[in-house]
Amino acid sequence: MKPFTVATALLGLVSTACATSGTSRIALPTEFKPPQVFKNANLVHIISLEKNFVKEQINVVIENIASDPQDEYYIPFTADQMARVGGLEVRDRKEANDGKFAVEAVDYDPLSDVQYYRVRLPSPLQPGGQQTLGISFYYLEAYRPLPASIAQDEAQFLAHDFSVYAPSSYVTLKQKTEIKAPSSNIPDYSTVSGNDESETFPQKIGSKLTYGPFGEKPAGASSPATVRVEFTNPVTHVSSLERDIEVSHWGGNVAFEERYTLHHRGANLTSLFNRVKWAQSQYFKPATSALKELRVPLQVGSVDPYFVDTIGNVSTSKFRSSKREAVLELKPRYPIFGGWKYPFTIGWNSNAANFLRRTATGGYVLKVPFFEGPKQNEGIEYKHIVLRVILPEGSENVKFYADLPEMSITESSIGVHKTFLDTTGRTLLTIKAHNMVDEFRDRDLIITYETPLAGTLRKPVVIFSSMLAVYVAAWLVGLVNVGFSTKK
C-alpha cells in the first residue's frame, strides 16, 4: 500500500479542523485523587542527560488490585514540570507496534502543585491482571549551568534536579533509577541510603549512575536529588519557531519558510568575547559549548535555499544537493555563547509532486513534515511552534492529521490569507504546538482538502479579465483625440 493511500485511510478517523481547538483535557472535581486500583509491581526509571533536553523513560509492570476491570492509569507531575513536559507517549512494552495509548491532561485544581495525565488502556485490565507500560516524555529547560559563568575556553557544567523515586500515583513494590550522562565526568551527584543503612546509592559505572533497587514505596514518594555533569555542547533552545508552507497548484511548487528565535541556555561568559582568541583556537578545534554551525537536512529535490538574519543575507552557508540528499549548512555571523540570542530565517522551494497527490474523488492529499529544522548531535528543544499552511484559493473541507503526541498540539484553526492577485483569499490552516524536541522533527502532517472547479479557475479568470480590461481601457484612451484644432 502506498504511503499516501495509508495517509488517506488515517484521515478517515480525523475530524475536520474547522474551528479553534485546545489541548485534550478532562475536567474532574477539585478534590480528585487517583483511585488506588493499581500497584506498580516493578519499575525502571531511565533519565537521559545526553541531549540538551532531558529524556525520561519509565518501564513499569502495573497490576490491577481492584475487584473490577480498570482502564485509567494516572501519571503525576508537579505544576512546574507540567509547564515543561512534552512528547508524552505511552505504549505497551510487549506490543510496541500496536500504537500509542490515548493520553489526556486532567483539569481539576489549578492551585494544586500536583497535576496529572490520564492514560486510557486500549482494553480494561482484569482484576489481578498485569500489563507492561512504556512511558516516555521530555523536559525542556531542564538544566541550570553550574557555575553560571565561565571563561571563553572553559568547560561547561550543567546541573539537573530530579527525584530518585519515579513519580507515581500508586504504590511501587520495587524500582530503580538510572542516570545516563553525556560523559564519565560527573563531578557531583546526590547520594541516598538503600534498603538498609550499610547500603548507599548510586553505583557509578562509566557515564551511568544507578540508584536502587529500592523496596516498597508509597504513592507520591519523592526523594529530591541533583546531578552535575560536563556538557561540552551548546544548550540550544528555540523559544519560537514560525513555519510557513505555501502550496501552489498553478506553479507546481511548495514554498517553505522558517523563522527562528534561538537562545543558548548554557553558561554565560565571565568576560567580553575575544574574537582573536577564538580564531586562534579554531586551528586546534577544541571542544566548546559555543554554537558554531547548524546542519539542516531538507527533502531531496529542494532548491533555492536562503539564509537571512536581522541584518540581512548571510553568506556563510553552504547547500549540498544530490539524488540522495539535500543539506543546508549554516554558520551564524558569530559563535553563539551562553545567554546569547540569534534570530534568523531560512527558506527553500520544492516540487509539489514530492508532497501532493490527487485522490480518486478529485481532492488533494498533502503530506509534509510537521517541522524540520536543524539536526544537531546535542539536540534542539522548541518551546512554541506556529505552523501555517497556505492552501490554494478556494480550498475547502480541510482535514488534518499530525503524527504527534496528543498534548503537543495546543490549538488549530482555519482562516483566510490574502496576498497579491487573490480575490477572496487563500485558505489558511494554523496549528500551534509547544514543548517539542527535534526527535519529532520528521513526524508527518497530512492534510486533505478539496478545490472546486470555480475556485481553481477564479484566479486565471481574474487575471485574464484584468488584463483584458487594461487593453480595452488603453484602446479607448487611444480613440480620444487630444490634439488642438486650428480655426480658419
FIDRENBA-814100 format. One line per 2 residues: number of its first residue (from 1); their letters; for each residue y negated, z negated, x negated of C-alpha. Coordinates in nm, 3 decimals, always signed. Layout:
N
NUM	A	Y,Z,X | ... $
This chain:
488
1	MK	+0.000,+0.000,+0.000 | -0.339,+0.097,-0.140 $
3	PF	-0.593,-0.181,-0.212 | -0.838,-0.051,+0.047 $
5	TV	-0.566,-0.044,+0.313 | -0.492,-0.409,+0.233 $
7	AT	-0.864,-0.483,+0.248 | -0.889,-0.330,+0.594 $
9	AL	-0.596,-0.540,+0.713 | -0.757,-0.857,+0.578 $
11	LG	-1.077,-0.781,+0.760 | -0.892,-0.785,+1.090 $
13	LV	-0.883,-1.164,+1.050 | -1.254,-1.198,+0.973 $
15	ST	-1.522,-1.248,+1.236 | -1.841,-1.045,+1.238 $
17	AC	-2.115,-1.181,+1.014 | -2.387,-1.119,+1.272 $
19	AT	-2.577,-1.447,+1.251 | -2.658,-1.725,+1.008 $
21	SG	-2.363,-1.950,+0.942 | -2.329,-2.262,+0.729 $
23	TS	-2.054,-2.415,+0.524 | -1.748,-2.509,+0.728 $
25	RI	-1.787,-2.878,+0.820 | -1.623,-3.108,+1.072 $
27	AL	-1.807,-3.393,+1.246 | -1.637,-3.733,+1.264 $
29	PT	-1.751,-4.080,+1.377 | -1.976,-4.276,+1.141 $
31	EF	-1.713,-4.547,+1.094 | -1.447,-4.292,+0.992 $
33	KP	-1.186,-4.387,+0.732 | -0.892,-4.162,+0.639 $
35	PQ	-0.584,-4.291,+0.821 | -0.321,-4.427,+0.581 $
37	VF	-0.048,-4.184,+0.682 | +0.033,-4.060,+0.329 $
39	KN	+0.114,-4.206,-0.008 | +0.099,-4.033,-0.347 $
41	AN	+0.446,-4.066,-0.495 | +0.346,-3.914,-0.828 $
43	LV	+0.012,-3.777,-0.951 | -0.100,-3.595,-1.266 $
45	HI	-0.476,-3.557,-1.318 | -0.591,-3.300,-1.576 $
47	IS	-0.959,-3.284,-1.682 | -1.054,-2.985,-1.898 $
49	LE	-1.372,-3.011,-2.108 | -1.308,-2.680,-2.285 $
51	KN	-1.586,-2.494,-2.099 | -1.947,-2.585,-2.033 $
53	FV	-1.837,-2.689,-1.686 | -1.560,-2.938,-1.613 $
55	KE	-1.241,-2.812,-1.450 | -1.012,-3.064,-1.281 $
57	QI	-0.657,-3.013,-1.161 | -0.468,-3.272,-0.955 $
59	NV	-0.097,-3.213,-0.905 | +0.033,-3.467,-0.656 $
61	VI	+0.353,-3.526,-0.462 | +0.249,-3.658,-0.121 $
63	EN	+0.483,-3.831,+0.125 | +0.434,-3.884,+0.498 $
65	IA	+0.475,-4.258,+0.565 | +0.374,-4.234,+0.933 $
67	SD	+0.613,-4.218,+1.227 | +0.497,-3.874,+1.340 $
69	PQ	+0.419,-3.539,+1.169 | +0.088,-3.518,+0.978 $
71	DE	-0.117,-3.218,+0.862 | -0.454,-3.365,+0.749 $
73	YY	-0.500,-3.483,+0.389 | -0.839,-3.617,+0.272 $
75	IP	-0.988,-3.590,-0.079 | -1.276,-3.832,-0.161 $
77	FT	-1.586,-3.768,-0.374 | -1.899,-3.968,-0.439 $
79	AD	-2.225,-3.834,-0.293 | -2.337,-3.727,-0.642 $
81	QM	-2.008,-3.547,-0.708 | -2.022,-3.379,-0.367 $
83	AR	-2.350,-3.210,-0.463 | -2.200,-3.075,-0.788 $
85	VG	-1.841,-2.993,-0.695 | -1.743,-2.632,-0.638 $
87	GL	-1.449,-2.397,-0.620 | -1.220,-2.646,-0.445 $
89	EV	-0.885,-2.484,-0.371 | -0.557,-2.638,-0.257 $
91	RD	-0.216,-2.472,-0.274 | +0.150,-2.564,-0.254 $
93	RK	+0.259,-2.606,-0.617 | +0.610,-2.487,-0.537 $
95	EA	+0.492,-2.190,-0.327 | +0.173,-2.087,-0.509 $
97	ND	+0.191,-1.731,-0.375 | +0.171,-1.845,-0.013 $
99	GK	-0.208,-1.861,-0.030 | -0.473,-2.130,-0.011 $
101	FA	-0.484,-2.412,+0.241 | -0.781,-2.448,+0.476 $
103	VE	-1.039,-2.692,+0.334 | -1.339,-2.831,+0.523 $
105	AV	-1.618,-3.073,+0.435 | -1.633,-3.386,+0.652 $
107	DY	-1.971,-3.470,+0.805 | -1.961,-3.832,+0.920 $
109	DP	-2.216,-4.059,+0.746 | -2.487,-3.911,+0.521 $
111	LS	-2.574,-4.259,+0.386 | -2.222,-4.334,+0.263 $
113	DV	-2.155,-4.297,-0.110 | -1.804,-4.169,-0.033 $
115	QY	-1.768,-3.823,+0.118 | -1.454,-3.627,+0.199 $
117	YR	-1.296,-3.285,+0.209 | -1.021,-3.240,+0.465 $
119	VR	-0.718,-3.028,+0.372 | -0.516,-2.876,+0.655 $
121	LP	-0.150,-2.833,+0.564 | -0.013,-2.500,+0.690 $
123	SP	+0.261,-2.685,+0.880 | +0.282,-3.057,+0.970 $
125	LQ	+0.475,-3.272,+0.722 | +0.758,-3.455,+0.894 $
127	PG	+0.799,-3.836,+0.863 | +0.948,-3.917,+0.521 $
129	GQ	+0.890,-3.559,+0.404 | +0.728,-3.472,+0.071 $
131	QT	+0.511,-3.182,-0.045 | +0.359,-3.100,-0.384 $
133	LG	-0.011,-3.011,-0.374 | -0.208,-2.837,-0.646 $
135	IS	-0.576,-2.931,-0.607 | -0.829,-2.762,-0.836 $
137	FY	-1.208,-2.782,-0.848 | -1.506,-2.771,-1.086 $
139	YL	-1.802,-2.994,-1.164 | -2.137,-2.840,-1.254 $
141	EA	-2.397,-3.024,-1.463 | -2.113,-3.249,-1.577 $
143	YR	-2.232,-3.327,-1.930 | -2.517,-3.510,-2.099 $
145	PL	-2.597,-3.435,-2.464 | -2.550,-3.738,-2.686 $
147	PA	-2.764,-3.752,-2.893 | -3.016,-3.586,-2.663 $
149	SI	-3.192,-3.411,-2.957 | -3.052,-3.256,-3.275 $
151	AQ	-3.176,-3.056,-3.571 | -3.153,-2.679,-3.559 $
153	DE	-2.839,-2.671,-3.778 | -2.670,-2.989,-3.650 $
155	AQ	-2.354,-3.009,-3.441 | -2.390,-3.077,-3.069 $
157	FL	-2.200,-3.356,-2.890 | -2.160,-3.390,-2.515 $
159	AH	-2.060,-3.695,-2.311 | -1.873,-3.681,-1.981 $
161	DF	-1.827,-3.967,-1.735 | -1.508,-3.982,-1.529 $
163	SV	-1.260,-4.217,-1.365 | -0.932,-4.298,-1.539 $
165	YA	-0.772,-4.314,-1.193 | -0.779,-3.993,-0.994 $
167	PS	-0.990,-4.002,-0.675 | -0.760,-4.060,-0.379 $
169	SY	-0.781,-4.180,-0.020 | -0.423,-4.308,-0.036 $
171	VT	-0.206,-4.550,-0.230 | -0.077,-4.393,-0.553 $
173	LK	+0.255,-4.519,-0.687 | +0.245,-4.351,-1.028 $
175	QK	-0.023,-4.148,-1.208 | -0.166,-4.039,-1.542 $
177	TE	-0.484,-3.862,-1.654 | -0.507,-3.604,-1.933 $
179	IK	-0.833,-3.505,-2.104 | -0.841,-3.167,-2.279 $
181	AP	-1.129,-3.146,-2.528 | -1.263,-2.828,-2.692 $
183	SS	-1.165,-2.959,-3.038 | -0.994,-3.257,-3.201 $
185	NI	-1.335,-3.401,-3.295 | -1.363,-3.672,-3.027 $
187	PD	-1.570,-3.948,-3.188 | -1.594,-4.179,-2.885 $
189	YS	-1.385,-4.250,-2.577 | -1.319,-4.543,-2.346 $
191	TV	-1.001,-4.746,-2.381 | -0.821,-4.926,-2.099 $
193	SG	-0.522,-5.159,-2.069 | -0.191,-5.029,-1.949 $
195	ND	+0.066,-5.184,-1.719 | +0.088,-5.485,-1.950 $
197	ES	-0.167,-5.644,-2.185 | +0.002,-5.513,-2.500 $
199	ET	-0.035,-5.151,-2.391 | -0.363,-4.964,-2.449 $
201	FP	-0.466,-4.614,-2.346 | -0.547,-4.338,-2.423 $
203	QK	-0.299,-4.181,-2.658 | -0.469,-3.917,-2.873 $
205	IG	-0.278,-3.614,-2.991 | -0.498,-3.343,-3.141 $
207	SK	-0.758,-3.245,-2.881 | -0.584,-3.424,-2.592 $
209	LT	-0.626,-3.779,-2.461 | -0.367,-3.925,-2.223 $
211	YG	-0.435,-4.225,-2.001 | -0.122,-4.368,-1.842 $
213	PF	+0.121,-4.358,-1.683 | -0.009,-4.633,-1.455 $
215	GE	+0.173,-4.822,-1.182 | +0.076,-4.857,-0.818 $
217	KP	-0.299,-4.837,-0.742 | -0.466,-4.886,-0.403 $
219	AG	-0.662,-4.619,-0.215 | -1.008,-4.566,-0.364 $
221	AS	-0.915,-4.723,-0.701 | -1.160,-4.634,-0.979 $
223	SP	-1.193,-4.716,-1.348 | -1.516,-4.568,-1.499 $
225	AT	-1.479,-4.420,-1.847 | -1.667,-4.193,-2.086 $
227	VR	-1.557,-3.944,-2.347 | -1.781,-3.782,-2.610 $
229	VE	-1.676,-3.452,-2.767 | -1.812,-3.200,-3.013 $
231	FT	-1.920,-2.880,-2.835 | -2.045,-2.610,-3.072 $
233	NP	-2.126,-2.365,-2.795 | -2.422,-2.315,-2.562 $
235	VT	-2.417,-2.506,-2.233 | -2.517,-2.207,-2.020 $
237	HV	-2.639,-2.287,-1.671 | -2.771,-2.026,-1.425 $
239	SS	-2.988,-2.209,-1.173 | -3.046,-1.891,-0.971 $
241	LE	-2.876,-1.551,-0.955 | -3.011,-1.286,-0.719 $
243	RD	-2.777,-0.989,-0.696 | -2.871,-0.671,-0.506 $
245	IE	-2.623,-0.395,-0.421 | -2.771,-0.081,-0.264 $
247	VS	-2.534,+0.176,-0.112 | -2.644,+0.536,-0.073 $
249	HW	-2.426,+0.784,+0.116 | -2.652,+1.084,+0.052 $
251	GG	-2.683,+1.012,-0.317 | -2.318,+0.911,-0.359 $
253	NV	-2.437,+0.611,-0.559 | -2.414,+0.231,-0.562 $
255	AF	-2.701,+0.064,-0.748 | -2.666,-0.289,-0.886 $
257	EE	-2.940,-0.525,-1.000 | -2.905,-0.890,-1.105 $
259	RY	-3.193,-1.131,-1.169 | -3.107,-1.446,-1.365 $
261	TL	-3.285,-1.774,-1.427 | -3.082,-1.907,-1.719 $
263	HH	-3.105,-2.255,-1.874 | -2.943,-2.411,-2.180 $
265	RG	-2.847,-2.766,-2.077 | -2.744,-2.880,-2.424 $
267	AN	-2.921,-3.096,-2.681 | -3.290,-3.027,-2.744 $
269	LT	-3.430,-2.958,-3.091 | -3.585,-3.251,-3.276 $
271	SL	-3.849,-3.022,-3.430 | -4.001,-2.678,-3.375 $
273	FN	-3.775,-2.375,-3.406 | -3.772,-2.236,-3.760 $
275	RV	-3.713,-1.859,-3.745 | -3.689,-1.817,-4.124 $
277	KW	-3.419,-2.085,-4.145 | -3.240,-1.921,-3.852 $
279	AQ	-3.246,-1.576,-4.015 | -3.109,-1.718,-4.340 $
281	SQ	-2.825,-1.898,-4.164 | -2.707,-1.582,-3.990 $
283	YF	-2.570,-1.445,-4.319 | -2.310,-1.725,-4.313 $
285	KP	-2.256,-1.713,-3.933 | -2.213,-2.089,-3.887 $
287	AT	-2.106,-2.244,-3.556 | -2.414,-2.303,-3.343 $
289	SA	-2.497,-2.433,-2.997 | -2.770,-2.168,-2.954 $
291	LK	-2.710,-1.879,-2.716 | -2.741,-1.562,-2.927 $
293	EL	-2.591,-1.290,-2.711 | -2.435,-1.214,-2.374 $
295	RV	-2.148,-0.976,-2.302 | -2.137,-0.821,-1.954 $
297	PL	-1.823,-0.621,-1.864 | -1.903,-0.362,-1.596 $
299	QV	-1.689,-0.140,-1.378 | -1.555,+0.168,-1.556 $
301	GS	-1.788,+0.461,-1.487 | -2.108,+0.255,-1.475 $
303	VD	-2.417,+0.439,-1.602 | -2.791,+0.399,-1.659 $
305	PY	-2.794,+0.029,-1.759 | -3.121,-0.154,-1.824 $
307	FV	-3.221,-0.498,-1.953 | -3.568,-0.642,-1.896 $
309	DT	-3.728,-0.987,-1.905 | -4.068,-1.123,-1.806 $
311	IG	-4.234,-0.942,-2.097 | -4.076,-0.602,-2.034 $
313	NV	-3.791,-0.385,-2.157 | -3.563,-0.550,-2.414 $
315	ST	-3.437,-0.301,-2.671 | -3.187,-0.534,-2.841 $
317	SK	-2.898,-0.431,-2.621 | -2.601,-0.200,-2.655 $
319	FR	-2.396,-0.019,-2.391 | -2.042,+0.097,-2.465 $
321	SS	-1.864,+0.316,-2.213 | -1.528,+0.492,-2.217 $
323	KR	-1.247,+0.580,-1.980 | -1.108,+0.228,-2.015 $
325	EA	-1.415,+0.003,-2.026 | -1.788,-0.030,-1.983 $
327	VL	-1.959,-0.320,-2.160 | -2.327,-0.412,-2.173 $
329	EL	-2.404,-0.631,-2.477 | -2.733,-0.819,-2.454 $
331	KP	-2.932,-1.001,-2.720 | -3.225,-1.206,-2.586 $
333	RY	-3.560,-1.184,-2.765 | -3.488,-1.518,-2.931 $
335	PI	-3.193,-1.757,-2.968 | -3.185,-1.996,-2.674 $
337	FG	-3.152,-2.363,-2.771 | -3.102,-2.674,-2.558 $
339	GW	-3.371,-2.730,-2.298 | -3.491,-2.367,-2.317 $
341	KY	-3.506,-2.123,-2.025 | -3.468,-1.745,-2.025 $
343	PF	-3.525,-1.537,-1.707 | -3.406,-1.176,-1.727 $
345	TI	-3.288,-0.880,-1.519 | -3.009,-0.630,-1.569 $
347	GW	-2.911,-0.330,-1.360 | -2.693,-0.022,-1.353 $
349	NS	-2.560,+0.257,-1.129 | -2.210,+0.364,-1.037 $
351	NA	-2.045,+0.642,-0.843 | -1.995,+0.537,-0.481 $
353	AN	-1.639,+0.675,-0.492 | -1.542,+0.378,-0.712 $
355	FL	-1.623,+0.130,-0.434 | -1.648,+0.313,-0.099 $
357	RR	-1.376,+0.453,+0.126 | -1.383,+0.626,+0.464 $
359	TA	-1.150,+0.484,+0.729 | -0.938,+0.683,+0.973 $
361	TG	-1.171,+0.583,+1.258 | -1.479,+0.714,+1.081 $
363	GY	-1.610,+0.383,+0.947 | -1.651,+0.270,+0.588 $
365	VL	-1.496,+0.003,+0.364 | -1.698,-0.120,+0.066 $
367	KV	-1.514,-0.325,-0.197 | -1.726,-0.474,-0.478 $
369	PF	-1.708,-0.788,-0.695 | -1.895,-1.078,-0.532 $
371	FE	-2.068,-1.130,-0.864 | -2.012,-1.003,-1.217 $
373	GP	-2.250,-1.118,-1.487 | -2.183,-1.223,-1.847 $
375	KQ	-1.836,-1.321,-1.961 | -1.854,-1.583,-2.238 $
377	NE	-1.580,-1.780,-2.413 | -1.759,-2.105,-2.329 $
379	GI	-1.806,-2.008,-1.962 | -2.112,-1.999,-1.737 $
381	EY	-2.192,-2.207,-1.430 | -2.402,-2.087,-1.133 $
383	KH	-2.593,-2.330,-0.912 | -2.722,-2.085,-0.650 $
385	IV	-2.626,-1.723,-0.582 | -2.802,-1.494,-0.334 $
387	LR	-2.618,-1.166,-0.276 | -2.793,-0.890,-0.084 $
389	VI	-2.600,-0.577,+0.017 | -2.829,-0.298,+0.139 $
391	LP	-2.627,-0.061,+0.355 | -2.734,+0.286,+0.473 $
393	EG	-2.985,+0.310,+0.756 | -2.828,+0.278,+1.098 $
395	SE	-2.519,+0.086,+0.980 | -2.374,-0.140,+1.249 $
397	NV	-2.070,-0.353,+1.335 | -2.082,-0.511,+0.989 $
399	KF	-1.798,-0.744,+0.890 | -1.722,-0.902,+0.554 $
401	YA	-1.454,-1.097,+0.370 | -1.517,-1.285,+0.044 $
403	DL	-1.222,-1.399,-0.168 | -1.386,-1.732,-0.249 $
405	PE	-1.322,-2.098,-0.164 | -1.445,-2.166,+0.190 $
407	MS	-1.711,-2.422,+0.093 | -1.869,-2.193,-0.167 $
409	IT	-2.048,-1.976,+0.092 | -2.332,-2.173,+0.250 $
411	ES	-2.500,-1.906,+0.462 | -2.468,-1.545,+0.575 $
413	SI	-2.694,-1.327,+0.787 | -2.771,-0.968,+0.880 $
415	GV	-3.126,-0.833,+0.876 | -3.329,-0.521,+0.801 $
417	HK	-3.458,-0.396,+0.466 | -3.737,-0.138,+0.478 $
419	TF	-3.829,+0.091,+0.193 | -3.977,+0.437,+0.144 $
421	LD	-3.856,+0.723,+0.367 | -3.694,+0.474,+0.608 $
423	TT	-3.764,+0.475,+0.980 | -3.600,+0.172,+1.143 $
425	GR	-3.496,+0.025,+0.806 | -3.162,-0.025,+0.631 $
427	TL	-2.905,-0.282,+0.736 | -2.915,-0.584,+0.503 $
429	LT	-2.627,-0.830,+0.460 | -2.731,-1.151,+0.284 $
431	IK	-2.476,-1.405,+0.158 | -2.568,-1.731,-0.014 $
433	AH	-2.326,-1.931,-0.227 | -2.352,-2.234,-0.454 $
435	NM	-2.167,-2.423,-0.728 | -1.981,-2.127,-0.872 $
437	VD	-1.836,-2.068,-1.219 | -1.761,-1.746,-1.400 $
439	EF	-1.388,-1.787,-1.340 | -1.466,-1.644,-0.994 $
441	RD	-1.672,-1.356,-1.133 | -1.436,-1.077,-1.024 $
443	RD	-1.340,-1.209,-0.681 | -1.375,-0.932,-0.422 $
445	LI	-1.629,-0.889,-0.147 | -1.501,-0.649,+0.118 $
447	IT	-1.740,-0.511,+0.380 | -1.663,-0.281,+0.673 $
449	YE	-1.931,-0.105,+0.872 | -1.991,+0.200,+1.090 $
451	TP	-2.267,+0.459,+1.070 | -2.319,+0.663,+1.390 $
453	LA	-2.399,+1.033,+1.357 | -2.753,+0.974,+1.484 $
455	GT	-2.810,+0.712,+1.215 | -2.667,+0.939,+0.946 $
457	LR	-2.889,+1.231,+1.042 | -3.204,+1.027,+1.107 $
459	KP	-3.335,+1.035,+0.750 | -3.286,+1.411,+0.680 $
461	VV	-3.434,+1.493,+1.022 | -3.736,+1.271,+0.949 $
463	IF	-3.781,+1.427,+0.604 | -3.744,+1.781,+0.743 $
465	SS	-3.985,+1.708,+1.030 | -4.238,+1.554,+0.791 $
467	ML	-4.227,+1.850,+0.554 | -4.248,+2.091,+0.847 $
469	AV	-4.550,+1.904,+0.980 | -4.717,+1.928,+0.638 $
471	YV	-4.657,+2.303,+0.619 | -4.781,+2.357,+0.976 $
473	AA	-5.089,+2.146,+0.904 | -5.153,+2.344,+0.585 $
475	WL	-5.113,+2.671,+0.776 | -5.352,+2.558,+1.048 $
477	VG	-5.607,+2.448,+0.789 | -5.573,+2.791,+0.626 $
479	LV	-5.677,+2.956,+0.953 | -6.006,+2.772,+0.962 $
481	NV	-6.297,+2.985,+0.837 | -6.510,+2.757,+0.622 $
483	GF	-6.736,+3.030,+0.484 | -7.108,+3.082,+0.565 $
485	ST	-7.213,+3.390,+0.755 | -7.534,+3.576,+0.674 $
487	KK	-7.763,+3.657,+0.970 | -7.919,+4.001,+0.970 $
